[in-house]
Amino acid sequence: MIRTTSLSCLALVLSFVSTLSGQDAAATKQADRTPPPVIAEIDAAMQTFVDQGTLSGAVTLVGHQGKIVHLGAVGLADIEKQKEMRPFTMFSIASMTKPIVATAVMILQEEGKLNVDDKVSKYIPEFKDVKLKDGSAPEREITIKDAITHTAGLAGDQVFQGSLEEAVNELAERPLAFQPGTKWQYSPGLNVAGRIIEIVSGQPLQEFLQERIFGPCQMTSTTFFPDQKQQRRIATLYGPSEDGKSLVAVGNRISDPADVTAPNPSGGLFATARDMFRFYQMVLNQGKLRKQRIVSADSVAQMTSPQTGDLETGFTPGNCWGLGWCIVRQPQGVTEMLSPGTFGHGGAFGTQGWVDPKTETIYVLMIQRTKMGNSDGSDVRKSFQQAASNAVQ
């Protein structure tokens, strides 16, 4: 009888503890879902653009002093299907791919397999005899540094069909738009850098990035080639209707990523806001994320330091260019809330990612919108950054 009673009491105690644990877990889960005031301010700023019909939806993330202090989602990832935007929604990050590829270049430089001052023709002989528009030879050959700072004179579309090798060889047949190093002009230069990564490493670009950056940084949703499960998570790309009063889906590689056959180093990656945070936090940590060293502090300093002298660069005033990164030299307008030395990059479909090393703040804006003018200078970017900056001060 005593034994039965003891067992019954024990069962009651365990049941009570289990109930408390369940309540605690539920409370914790609920707390995780309850946004602090700063999140509400940022989400409200983005919701305004959804209500206006500028955006279908948005995911925003703010990192501060090593932690994610905001991760919000508003609106719809797919209007027709009424699919809500979620924090884990995937986006085509377009040219936000460039700093990732530039980081891979720096990894290989550290290993002594290349140098950014090397001539491109050392690795791709087809660039040995590149000519200017008038048929004359340039004063010097283009270097890897020229290619990743957009000062090589390379011109033309960054998007291509076929293999990366074929695209870069075709690029070598185009005349240069100007003498290397004399001007900044946005270009397909990172395609050249991506191909050199393949040649030097002996691996396809996507494999090298997976092994050396995505895997160590736990960027589990970052890829050139989304599988079927990932494709269901990709936000639809929208543009304005003919009358400008609504949004309509725009067909391209986002709508059917299965058609993508080659990695595009200039703008081919898909990713989530959280994955991009991990990459940016690694760079902010001088090349290290947790216990994983991805790239050296010296390489980070070189990448995120001005490399273009007094040349006018970028899509907003007050910028210069590092190795694959845009750098805010003189904050103004859309960058006025950022510190000098902030570095980052935008994407053709409105995505933005910026790292302020002075305040240790990371800003990630994920949207899928085309034909919105200069997205680097958009009101959407400015409103997000301003709300986020106010929240973390």
N, C-alpha and C positions, 0 to 999 in steps of 0.2 A: 504493500500500500504506500509506504514511504517512497519506494523507488518510483512508483507510478506518478505520485504527486510531484517528485523532483523533476521527472522528465516533463511533466505538464508545465511546471513553472519555467523550466528551461526553454520550452517551446514558445511560451508566452513572451519571455525575454527576447528570444531571437526574433520573434515576429514583430515585437515593438521596435527593436533595433533596425530591423529590415524596413519597417514603415518609416522610421526617422530618416534612414539612409535614402529611401526613395523620395521622401519629401525634400531632403537636402539636395538630392540630384535634380529634382524637378525645379526647386528654387534656383539652383545654380544655372540650369538650362534657361529658365525664364529670365534670370538676370543677364545672361549672355544675349538674349534676344531684345532686352530693353535698352534702347540706345540712350547714351548720355546726352545732355543738351547740345553738345557740340555736333553730334551726328544729326540731330533734328535740324539744325541751322544749315548744314551742308545739303542734306536731303531736300530741304525746302527750297534752297537756291536752284537745285537741279529740277525739282518738280515744276518750277515756274516755266522752264523751257519745254517740259513735256506738255504742260497745259497750253502753252502758246502754239504747240504744233511744230516747234523747231526740232525736237528730238522725240523718238519713240520711247526712249528710256536711257538710263545711265547707271553705271557702277562707279563709285568713287571710293578711294582708299587714301588714308593719311597715316603715315608712319611718323612717329616722333620719339627721338631718343631711344631708338632700337625697338619700339613696340608699335603695333597697329593700334591707333587710338580711334580710328573710324573706318568702318567698311559698310557702305550703304548701297542700296539698289532701289531705284525708282522707275516707274513706267513699265513698258513692255519690251521684251526681247523680240517678239513677233506679234504685230498688230492683228493680222488676219486670224491667227490661232489664239489670240488673247493669252499668249504665254508671258507670264510675269518675268521681269528682269530679276535675276538672282545674283548674289555675290560670287557664285561659282560659274556664271555665264562666261563663255569664251568669246574672244573678239579677234578679228584680224587687226594686228597692231601695226601693220604696214611698216613705215620707216623707223618705228621704234625698234625694228630689227637691227638697224645699223650699229648702235653702240654695242650690241651683243657680239656681232661679228668682229668689230674692232677689238673687243676684249680678247677674242680668240687669236687675233693677230699678235697681241701683246704676249699672250701665253707662249706662242711659238718663238717670239723674239727672245724671251727669257731663256728658252732652251737652246738658243744659238742657232736656230734653224732658219731664221731670216732676220732682217733688220728693216725698219720702216724707211730707212734712207736708201735701201737697195733699189736699183732700177727694176721696173716691172719686167723688162725683157730678160732679166736673169732667170726668171721662172716661166715666162710666156714669151718665147722668141718672136712671135708675131708682132709684138709691140716695138721691136727694134727699129723698124722703118716707118713708123707712124709720121704722117705729114700734117701740116697746117692746111687751112681751107684754100690757100692760094697755091698749094702744091709744094711749098718750100719745107725744108726740114726745120723742126723746132731748134732753139738754141741749146736745149739739153733734153735728154730723155725724161719721161715721167717716172716718178718713184712711187713706192707703196704709200708713202706719206701724202704725196699729191692726190692719190686716188681716194684716200679715206678722209681728206680734208676738203674735197671738192675743188681743188685748185689745179687739177691736171689738164683741164681743157677738154675732158671727155664730155660728149654730148649725146643726146637722144634719150629714148624711153628706157626706164629702169625695168619695165616688165618685158618678159621674153617668152617665147615658145621653145620647146625642145630642151636640150640639156644645158647645164651651166657652162660647160666647156664650149659648146657651139655658140652660145650667146656671147661669151667673152672673146672668142676668136673673131666673131662678126664685129664686135666693138672695136677691135684692133684695126679693122679695115676703114673705120670712119675717120675723117679728118678731125684734128683737134680744133676747138673753137678759139683758142688763144694760146699764147706762149705759157708753158707750165710755170706755175707759181706766181703769175702776175695778176690773177683775178680769182674771185670765188664765184662758182656757178654750180648750183645743185646738179648732181650727175649720177650716173650708174657706176660710180667708182667703187662702191662696196661690192658690186658684182665681181670686179677684178680681184679685190681682196679675198672674197670668198673662194674664188677659183684657186688663188695662190695657197690658201689654207689647205685645199684638197691636195694640191701637188706636193706641198712640203710635208704634210702629215701622212700622206698615203691613205687617207680615209675620205669617204664622202662627207660633205660639210655637215649634214644633219647628224652623222655618227660622231664626228669630232665634238660638236656642240653638246650633244647628249652626254658624252663621256666626260667632258672636261668642265662643262658649265651647268647644264640642266640637271644632271644626276646629282652632283655634289651639292647644288643649291636647292634640291628637292623641288624643282620646277616641273611638277608632274603633269601639268596641262599645257606645256609649251612645245609646239611642234610645227613643222612645215606641212605635215601630212596627218591631219586629224582622222582618227579611225571612226567607224560608224557611230559608236557611242558618243565620242567627242563632237561629232558633227551635229548631233541633236542639241548640243549645248551652245552652239554658235549663234550669236545675235544676228538678226537679219539686217542687211544694209539698206538704208532708206535714203531717198532723195526727194526733192520737192515735186509735186504734181505739176502739170502744165499750167494750171491757173495759180500755182503757188499757195493754195489754201489747205493743202493736205500733204501727207507723206505717202510715197509709193515705193514698193520694194524695187531694188535695182539689181538686176541679174549680173553676176560676175563670179569670180573664183570663190567668194564667200558663200554664194548660193549653191555652189556645187564644188566644194573643195576636193572631191574625189578626182576631178579633172586635172589637178595640179600634179605634174610629173617630175618637176625638178625643184630643188630648194632655191629660193630667190634671196640672196644675201642683202639686197637693198630693201626688201619689204615683204617677205613671204611668211613670217611667223604668225601663228595663232597663240593666244595666251590668255590667262586670267589676271585680274588685278593683283591677287595675292602672289602669283608667280612673279610678276614684275616687281612687286615689293621686295621679294627675296633677292632678286638680281640687284636692285638698287641699293638694298641694305648691305649687300656684299661689297659693292663699290664704296659706299659710305664708310664701311669698316676697313677701308684700305686694302680690299682684296680678299677679305676673310669673312666667312659666314659660319657662326658657331665654331666648330673645331676644324672646318674645312678651309684650307688655303687654296683659292682659285687662281689668283694672280697677285703679283707682288705689289707692295705699297709704292715702289718706285714706278711701276708701270701705271698704276692708278694716277699718280701725280702727273706723269707724262700725258696720259689720255685726257685728263681734265684740266690741263693748263693750256693757255692760248698758243696756237701753232700757226696762226695765219697773219701775224703782225698787225698792220693797220688796215688790212683789206676789209671792205664792207661785206659782212656775211649775214646769212640767216634771213628769216621771214618777218622778224620784228626788229625795231631799232635797238642799238646798244649791245649787240652780240658780237662774239668772235667764235672761232671754231677750234676745238681740240682734235684729238684723234678719234673720229667717229661721233663726237659729242658736240652739241651746241653749248656755248658757255655765255652766261649773262654777265657782261662786263660792266654795263651801266644800266641798272634797273630803271624802267620807265614804262608807262602805259600798262600793258597786260602783265609786265614783269615787275611792277613797282613794289609789290609786296614781298619780293624775293631779295635775297642778299647778293651782293656782287660775288661772283664765283660759283653761283648756282649753275648746275649742268643738267642736261637732259635732252629730250628729243620728242617731236610730235610725229603723228602719222596722218596719212592722206584721208582717213575716214574719221578724223576728229580726235583720236586718242592722243593723250599727252602723258609724259612721265618726266618729273623734274626732282632733283635732289639739291637741297639747300644745306651745304656742309656747315655753315655757321650756326644755324638753328637746329641742325640735325633733323630736318623735316623732309619727308618724301611725299610727293603729290602724284597720285595716279588717277587719271580720268579715262574712263572707258566708254565710248559711244561708237555707233556705226552710222555715220551720216556723211553723205557726199554732196557736192555742190553747195557748200556753205561758205565759199570764199576762202580766205586765209585762216585755216583752223588754228594755226599758232597764235593768231591775233584775235581770236573769237571772243565774244562776250561770254560764251559758255566756259571757256578756260579761265577767263578773268574772274568770273563770279565764283567758280569753284575754289580757285586759289585764294581769293580774298576771304571767303567764308572759312576756309581751312586755316589760313594764317591767323585770322582773328581768334579762332578757337584754341589754338595752341600757344598763343602769346601769354 
